[in-house]
């Protein structure tokens, strides 16, 4: 629970909120209420710290509460503080269907997932279990905000062992320092589940069984990568497809196949350069080579540009 000091101005309270987030280091920040200006500041601080932000307006943003009054004070408070909290929130928790309907009608909650809380009950454990389930599902949905470089490196190393051959530059992190639940989501979204298992067997590393990922384990995601590898294994064709998909939408499987082509397959470099120039893909090719160097230590001798 973050305590608010009424004597702090907005900038001082923002620094206070940042210090609290650094000290406690939560994964989820849940904001309750509507009309305190500090709520927007806390939401913005949590957003800047890459936390999952849950916002419960507590029926404070219904039409009767944001209507114009003679001095327009509530309207400007909404514009300055609550709009910021809404835009920083990843998910909105509505009190009932009426409040959810207001948000749909006004468009205030546009872009966020909306859910209703657990039914009221005399047993406090019902609400606690609901919130615990909500937080766990949010952490699984936004796992990429918490994944560590060691966890990414472990997956990359397994891919190298399985598909690319053992390289002297492979770095294996300590498997005791990683979360295999986050790794399970990562390898699923990067489309390398089978490859990672093959790499673990080849490297003779006893990895725990990865969690089977299903759609109901997470909330709908906005940015989903293009699954499946390249159908055409020709260098220019693969780069054209990668450019069409977008480099940010390529999975680790795509990058592994690109590396395998650069590193192990034979192709006519002069002809390939001419084709890349004709299709205006030289800049994209350089970006791909830089990414392959970062992921799999692609050496200069295997680069085409």
N, C-alpha and C positions, 0 to 999 in steps of 0.2 A: 504494500500500500504506500503510495507516494504522498507525503504530507506537503500541503501547499502553504507557503508563508505569504500572507496578504500584503506584507510590506515590500515584497520584491516586485520590481518592474518586469516587463516582458523579457528583456534581454537577460537580466539576472536570473529569472525563473527558468529560462531556456538552458542556461549554464548549469543551474541546479538539477534540472531534469536530466541533462546529459551526464552529469556526475553520478546521479543515482543509477542510471542505466549501465554505466561503466562498472559501478560497484556491484550491483546485483546480477547483471548480465542475464536478463530473462530472455526466453525465446518468444514469448507472447506477451503483449501489453494490452490489457482490456480496460477500456475507458467507459465509465458510466456517467450519464448526465448530458445536459445540453447547453446551459447558459453561462457556465463559468468560463471566462476567457482562457484559463489555464489549460482547459481540455485541448484546445487547438494547439497550444504550445507543446504539450506532452505528446500529442499525436505526431506533430512534425519532428520532434526530437527522436521518437521511436522510429519513424520512417527513415530519418537520416542515419540511424544506427542499424538499419536493415533488420528490424524486428517485425514480427507479424502483429498487425494492429487490428484489434477487435473493438468495434464501437457499438455501444448500447445507448441510443438516445433517450430511452426511458419515457417515450411519448412526449418529449419536449419539443420536437420539431413538427408537430401537427399543424394544420392550417390555422387553427385558432391561436396558436402560440407565436406564429411568425407574421401575423397580419399587421398591417401598418397602423401605428397609433399616431397621435398628433405630433410627436417628436421623432418618430421613426427609429426610436432607440433599439428596439428589438430587431428590426430589420438589419440595421448596420452591425449589430452584434453578431447576427447570423452570418452576414457577408464576410466579416473580418475574422471570426474565430471558428464558427461551426462549419463553414464551407471548407476551411482548411482541414478540420478533423475528418470530415466526410471524404475528402479526396485522398487523405493519407491512409484511410482504413482499408484493410483487405477484405473484411467481412462485416456485415451489419447484423446485429441480433435484435429482432423486433419483439415488442411485448405481446402483440396479438395481430390478428389479420387486419384489423382496422388501421394500425400504424403501418403495416406493410402496404396496404392499399394507398395510403397517403403518399408513401415514397414512390410507388409506381406511377401515381397520377401526376405528381409534381416533377418527377425525374430527379429527385435529390439523390437517390441511391444508385444512379446510373453507373454501371461499370463494376459494382461490387456484388458479391454473392449475398443473398439475404436468407436468413433462417429464422425460425420461431423458437423461443425457448421451451424448455420442458414444461409440461402442464404443472400448474400449481398443486402442491401437495403439502400435507401437514408434516411429512417426513422430509427433513432438509437434505437427506442423502440423495433424493431424486434429483434435485437441482445440482448438487455437487457432482453426481455421476454424469449428468448431461454436460456440464461445463468441462469436466475432465476429458470426456470423449471428444468434445468440440476442440479443445486445445491440442489433443494428440492428433486429430485428423488434420488440423491446420499445420502442425509441425511436419507431418508427412507430405502435405500438399506443397509447402514452401521449403522443402528440405534443402534446396540449392542455396538458400541463404545461410545455412549452417554447415554445409559440407566443408571439410578441411582439405588443404592441399595434400596431406598424407593419404586421405581416402581416394582422391582423384588419382594420385600417383600409383596406388595399389592396383586400381582398375587398369590404368594405362600399362603398367608392367605386365599384368596378366595377358593383356591383348598382345603385347610384344612377344611374350613367350609362345602364345598359341599360333599367331598368324605370321609374325615377322621374323622368327628365328631369334635365338639368344644373342643379344647385343651386349658388348662389354660395358655400355653406359647405362644399362638397366639399373634403376635404383629401387630397392624394395624397402618400404617403410615397415616399422614394427606393427604387426597385425593386432597387438594389444592396445594400440592407440587409436583405433578406428571404430566407427559405428557401422556394423554390418546391415543394420536396417536402412540407413541412408545409402549405403553401397547398393543394396538391393533395388532401391528406387532408381538410383543413378544408372546401373547397368541395364535396367529395364527401359528407361527413357532413351538411353544411348544405343539400344538394340544390340547389345553385346553379351547377353546372358550366357549363351552357349559358348562363346569364345572365352569368356572369363573362366568358365568351368574347365575347358580344355587347357587353358594356360596354367591353372592351378595344378592340374594333374601332371602336366609336362614339367613344371617347376618343382613338383613334389612338395607343395605347400598345403598343409591341411586347413583349408578354408572352411568355416562353418557353413551349413546349408543356407543358401540365400532365400529370403522371404518371397513367396509367390505373390506378385502384385496383381490386384484386381481393381476395376474401376471404382467400386464402392469404398475403397480405402482412402480416397482423396476427393476433394471438391473439384469441379471442372477447372481445367487449366487454360489459360489464355494462349500461351505460346507453346505449341506442341511441335516437336521436330519431325522432319520427314523420315519415316521409318523405311527399312529395306535398303539394301545396297544398290550399287550401280548394275544395270542390266547389260550395258555395253562396256567392255573392258578396254576399249581404245582410249589412249591418253587424251586426245583432243575432245572426244565425245564425252568422257567423264568430266573434264573441266567445263565443258559447255553445260552439262547437266547441273554441276555444282554451282555454276554462276546463275543458272535459272532458278534453282531452289533457294539460293542465298547461303553464303558461307556460315551465317549464324544459325541456319536451320539444319546443317549437316550433323549427323550423329557420329559417334566415335567409330562406328562401323564404316561409314563413308571415308573418314580420315584414314583408317587402317588400310582400306582398299587402295586409296590414293598413294599412301606410302609404299605399299607392296608393289604398285606399278612403277613408281619412280625408282625404287631400290632394286627390284629383282627382275622386272620384265624388260625385254628388248624392244626398242622402238627406234625409228630413224629420227634423231634429234633435229637435224637440219630441216627435214620435211615437217616435223611437228612444230618447230618455231615459225615456219612460214604459215602453217595452218592457224596457229594461235594469233599471229599478226593479222591475218585475213579476217578472222572473226572478232578482232579487237579484244583479245583475252589475255594479253601479256601482263597487264596490271593485276588481273585476278590470279593468274598463275604465280606471280611473285608473292601475293598474299597467302596462297595455298602453301607454297614452299616455306614461308616464314612460320606458318602454323604447324607444319609437319616437323620443322626443326624444333619448335617448342615442345611438341607432344612426344615425338619419337626420335629426336636428335638426328634429323636428316642431314647428312654431311654434304659439303659444297660440291664434291665430285659427282653427286647424283642429281644435282639441280640442273634444270634445262635452261634457266635464265639467270 
